[in-house]
Amino acid sequence: MLKILSFSLIMHFTFCVGWFYPFCFSGTYDIFVGGKKYGVYKDSGSFGELALMYNQPRAATIIATSNGTAWAMVCQGMIFLVSGLF
């Protein structure tokens, strides 16, 4: 479990390809696409699955607007779950 501080940059669209998949358990997170606010995650949410599955750059920037907690799954864990090998 990761502790997230308010105004932390969680993910930026220019980061390299997806190698982790974050899940938010608490806190508030703003979503920006193309420099414009697109939405908000409040106390739950996950993002970056397409970048992870297709090995592509991130499409959005996520910024924490309050303190919160999150958990992140690395690429191999996501592939394992999606492939049905468990």
PyMOL CGO cylinders between C-alpha atoms (Angstrom):
from pymol import cmd
from pymol.cgo import CYLINDER

trace = [
    CYLINDER, 0.00, 0.00, 0.00, 1.39, 3.40, -0.98, 0.3, 1, 1, 1, 1, 1, 1,
    CYLINDER, 1.39, 3.40, -0.98, 0.68, 6.62, 0.90, 0.3, 1, 1, 1, 1, 1, 1,
    CYLINDER, 0.68, 6.62, 0.90, -0.06, 9.42, -1.55, 0.3, 1, 1, 1, 1, 1, 1,
    CYLINDER, -0.06, 9.42, -1.55, 0.45, 13.06, -0.57, 0.3, 1, 1, 1, 1, 1, 1,
    CYLINDER, 0.45, 13.06, -0.57, -1.79, 15.84, -1.82, 0.3, 1, 1, 1, 1, 1, 1,
    CYLINDER, -1.79, 15.84, -1.82, -0.67, 17.39, -5.14, 0.3, 1, 1, 1, 1, 1, 1,
    CYLINDER, -0.67, 17.39, -5.14, 1.54, 14.42, -5.98, 0.3, 1, 1, 1, 1, 1, 1,
    CYLINDER, 1.54, 14.42, -5.98, 1.91, 13.60, -9.67, 0.3, 1, 1, 1, 1, 1, 1,
    CYLINDER, 1.91, 13.60, -9.67, 0.70, 10.01, -9.94, 0.3, 1, 1, 1, 1, 1, 1,
    CYLINDER, 0.70, 10.01, -9.94, 1.01, 9.52, -13.67, 0.3, 1, 1, 1, 1, 1, 1,
    CYLINDER, 1.01, 9.52, -13.67, 1.96, 11.81, -16.53, 0.3, 1, 1, 1, 1, 1, 1,
    CYLINDER, 1.96, 11.81, -16.53, 0.98, 11.24, -20.14, 0.3, 1, 1, 1, 1, 1, 1,
    CYLINDER, 0.98, 11.24, -20.14, 4.59, 11.59, -21.31, 0.3, 1, 1, 1, 1, 1, 1,
    CYLINDER, 4.59, 11.59, -21.31, 5.86, 8.79, -19.06, 0.3, 1, 1, 1, 1, 1, 1,
    CYLINDER, 5.86, 8.79, -19.06, 7.26, 5.81, -20.87, 0.3, 1, 1, 1, 1, 1, 1,
    CYLINDER, 7.26, 5.81, -20.87, 5.03, 2.89, -21.69, 0.3, 1, 1, 1, 1, 1, 1,
    CYLINDER, 5.03, 2.89, -21.69, 2.87, 1.39, -18.99, 0.3, 1, 1, 1, 1, 1, 1,
    CYLINDER, 2.87, 1.39, -18.99, 4.72, -0.86, -16.53, 0.3, 1, 1, 1, 1, 1, 1,
    CYLINDER, 4.72, -0.86, -16.53, 2.40, -0.55, -13.53, 0.3, 1, 1, 1, 1, 1, 1,
    CYLINDER, 2.40, -0.55, -13.53, -1.34, -0.39, -12.94, 0.3, 1, 1, 1, 1, 1, 1,
    CYLINDER, -1.34, -0.39, -12.94, -2.39, 1.79, -9.97, 0.3, 1, 1, 1, 1, 1, 1,
    CYLINDER, -2.39, 1.79, -9.97, -5.54, 1.25, -7.90, 0.3, 1, 1, 1, 1, 1, 1,
    CYLINDER, -5.54, 1.25, -7.90, -6.72, 4.11, -5.66, 0.3, 1, 1, 1, 1, 1, 1,
    CYLINDER, -6.72, 4.11, -5.66, -8.30, 3.15, -2.32, 0.3, 1, 1, 1, 1, 1, 1,
    CYLINDER, -8.30, 3.15, -2.32, -8.72, 6.58, -0.78, 0.3, 1, 1, 1, 1, 1, 1,
    CYLINDER, -8.72, 6.58, -0.78, -8.18, 10.21, -1.71, 0.3, 1, 1, 1, 1, 1, 1,
    CYLINDER, -8.18, 10.21, -1.71, -9.17, 12.44, -4.60, 0.3, 1, 1, 1, 1, 1, 1,
    CYLINDER, -9.17, 12.44, -4.60, -7.38, 12.44, -7.95, 0.3, 1, 1, 1, 1, 1, 1,
    CYLINDER, -7.38, 12.44, -7.95, -7.89, 14.80, -10.91, 0.3, 1, 1, 1, 1, 1, 1,
    CYLINDER, -7.89, 14.80, -10.91, -7.65, 13.40, -14.44, 0.3, 1, 1, 1, 1, 1, 1,
    CYLINDER, -7.65, 13.40, -14.44, -6.24, 15.63, -17.19, 0.3, 1, 1, 1, 1, 1, 1,
    CYLINDER, -6.24, 15.63, -17.19, -6.27, 14.81, -20.91, 0.3, 1, 1, 1, 1, 1, 1,
    CYLINDER, -6.27, 14.81, -20.91, -4.74, 17.24, -23.38, 0.3, 1, 1, 1, 1, 1, 1,
    CYLINDER, -4.74, 17.24, -23.38, -4.20, 19.79, -20.60, 0.3, 1, 1, 1, 1, 1, 1,
    CYLINDER, -4.20, 19.79, -20.60, -7.91, 19.94, -19.72, 0.3, 1, 1, 1, 1, 1, 1,
    CYLINDER, -7.91, 19.94, -19.72, -9.59, 18.46, -16.67, 0.3, 1, 1, 1, 1, 1, 1,
    CYLINDER, -9.59, 18.46, -16.67, -11.41, 15.34, -17.80, 0.3, 1, 1, 1, 1, 1, 1,
    CYLINDER, -11.41, 15.34, -17.80, -12.71, 13.88, -14.55, 0.3, 1, 1, 1, 1, 1, 1,
    CYLINDER, -12.71, 13.88, -14.55, -12.11, 12.95, -10.91, 0.3, 1, 1, 1, 1, 1, 1,
    CYLINDER, -12.11, 12.95, -10.91, -11.50, 9.72, -9.00, 0.3, 1, 1, 1, 1, 1, 1,
    CYLINDER, -11.50, 9.72, -9.00, -12.78, 9.88, -5.42, 0.3, 1, 1, 1, 1, 1, 1,
    CYLINDER, -12.78, 9.88, -5.42, -11.85, 7.11, -2.97, 0.3, 1, 1, 1, 1, 1, 1,
    CYLINDER, -11.85, 7.11, -2.97, -11.62, 4.51, -5.75, 0.3, 1, 1, 1, 1, 1, 1,
    CYLINDER, -11.62, 4.51, -5.75, -10.46, 4.07, -9.31, 0.3, 1, 1, 1, 1, 1, 1,
    CYLINDER, -10.46, 4.07, -9.31, -7.79, 2.55, -11.48, 0.3, 1, 1, 1, 1, 1, 1,
    CYLINDER, -7.79, 2.55, -11.48, -6.08, 3.87, -14.56, 0.3, 1, 1, 1, 1, 1, 1,
    CYLINDER, -6.08, 3.87, -14.56, -3.47, 3.03, -17.16, 0.3, 1, 1, 1, 1, 1, 1,
    CYLINDER, -3.47, 3.03, -17.16, -4.75, -0.40, -18.18, 0.3, 1, 1, 1, 1, 1, 1,
    CYLINDER, -4.75, -0.40, -18.18, -4.58, 0.31, -21.93, 0.3, 1, 1, 1, 1, 1, 1,
    CYLINDER, -4.58, 0.31, -21.93, -0.99, 1.53, -21.71, 0.3, 1, 1, 1, 1, 1, 1,
    CYLINDER, -0.99, 1.53, -21.71, -0.13, -1.58, -19.74, 0.3, 1, 1, 1, 1, 1, 1,
    CYLINDER, -0.13, -1.58, -19.74, -1.92, -4.05, -22.03, 0.3, 1, 1, 1, 1, 1, 1,
    CYLINDER, -1.92, -4.05, -22.03, -0.73, -2.52, -25.31, 0.3, 1, 1, 1, 1, 1, 1,
    CYLINDER, -0.73, -2.52, -25.31, 2.72, -1.32, -24.19, 0.3, 1, 1, 1, 1, 1, 1,
    CYLINDER, 2.72, -1.32, -24.19, 1.85, 2.27, -25.17, 0.3, 1, 1, 1, 1, 1, 1,
    CYLINDER, 1.85, 2.27, -25.17, 2.47, 5.68, -23.59, 0.3, 1, 1, 1, 1, 1, 1,
    CYLINDER, 2.47, 5.68, -23.59, -0.05, 6.97, -21.04, 0.3, 1, 1, 1, 1, 1, 1,
    CYLINDER, -0.05, 6.97, -21.04, -2.96, 9.03, -22.38, 0.3, 1, 1, 1, 1, 1, 1,
    CYLINDER, -2.96, 9.03, -22.38, -3.72, 11.06, -19.21, 0.3, 1, 1, 1, 1, 1, 1,
    CYLINDER, -3.72, 11.06, -19.21, -2.10, 12.88, -16.34, 0.3, 1, 1, 1, 1, 1, 1,
    CYLINDER, -2.10, 12.88, -16.34, -3.32, 12.00, -12.82, 0.3, 1, 1, 1, 1, 1, 1,
    CYLINDER, -3.32, 12.00, -12.82, -2.69, 14.38, -9.90, 0.3, 1, 1, 1, 1, 1, 1,
    CYLINDER, -2.69, 14.38, -9.90, -3.65, 13.73, -6.27, 0.3, 1, 1, 1, 1, 1, 1,
    CYLINDER, -3.65, 13.73, -6.27, -5.67, 16.63, -4.86, 0.3, 1, 1, 1, 1, 1, 1,
    CYLINDER, -5.67, 16.63, -4.86, -5.80, 15.17, -1.34, 0.3, 1, 1, 1, 1, 1, 1,
    CYLINDER, -5.80, 15.17, -1.34, -3.86, 12.69, 0.75, 0.3, 1, 1, 1, 1, 1, 1,
    CYLINDER, -3.86, 12.69, 0.75, -4.76, 9.10, -0.04, 0.3, 1, 1, 1, 1, 1, 1,
    CYLINDER, -4.76, 9.10, -0.04, -3.63, 5.52, -0.43, 0.3, 1, 1, 1, 1, 1, 1,
    CYLINDER, -3.63, 5.52, -0.43, -3.05, 3.41, -3.52, 0.3, 1, 1, 1, 1, 1, 1,
    CYLINDER, -3.05, 3.41, -3.52, -1.72, 0.05, -4.61, 0.3, 1, 1, 1, 1, 1, 1,
    CYLINDER, -1.72, 0.05, -4.61, 0.09, -0.70, -7.86, 0.3, 1, 1, 1, 1, 1, 1,
    CYLINDER, 0.09, -0.70, -7.86, 0.34, -3.93, -9.85, 0.3, 1, 1, 1, 1, 1, 1,
    CYLINDER, 0.34, -3.93, -9.85, 3.37, -4.40, -12.10, 0.3, 1, 1, 1, 1, 1, 1,
    CYLINDER, 3.37, -4.40, -12.10, 3.00, -5.45, -15.71, 0.3, 1, 1, 1, 1, 1, 1,
    CYLINDER, 3.00, -5.45, -15.71, 3.74, -9.15, -15.13, 0.3, 1, 1, 1, 1, 1, 1,
    CYLINDER, 3.74, -9.15, -15.13, 0.98, -9.40, -12.50, 0.3, 1, 1, 1, 1, 1, 1,
    CYLINDER, 0.98, -9.40, -12.50, -1.59, -7.85, -14.83, 0.3, 1, 1, 1, 1, 1, 1,
    CYLINDER, -1.59, -7.85, -14.83, -0.60, -10.16, -17.70, 0.3, 1, 1, 1, 1, 1, 1,
    CYLINDER, -0.60, -10.16, -17.70, -0.90, -13.15, -15.36, 0.3, 1, 1, 1, 1, 1, 1,
    CYLINDER, -0.90, -13.15, -15.36, -4.43, -12.17, -14.31, 0.3, 1, 1, 1, 1, 1, 1,
    CYLINDER, -4.43, -12.17, -14.31, -5.67, -11.30, -17.79, 0.3, 1, 1, 1, 1, 1, 1,
    CYLINDER, -5.67, -11.30, -17.79, -4.23, -14.46, -19.37, 0.3, 1, 1, 1, 1, 1, 1,
    CYLINDER, -4.23, -14.46, -19.37, -6.26, -16.73, -17.07, 0.3, 1, 1, 1, 1, 1, 1,
    CYLINDER, -6.26, -16.73, -17.07, -3.22, -18.67, -15.91, 0.3, 1, 1, 1, 1, 1, 1,
    CYLINDER, -3.22, -18.67, -15.91, -4.08, -18.35, -12.24, 0.3, 1, 1, 1, 1, 1, 1,
]
cmd.load_cgo(trace, "trace")
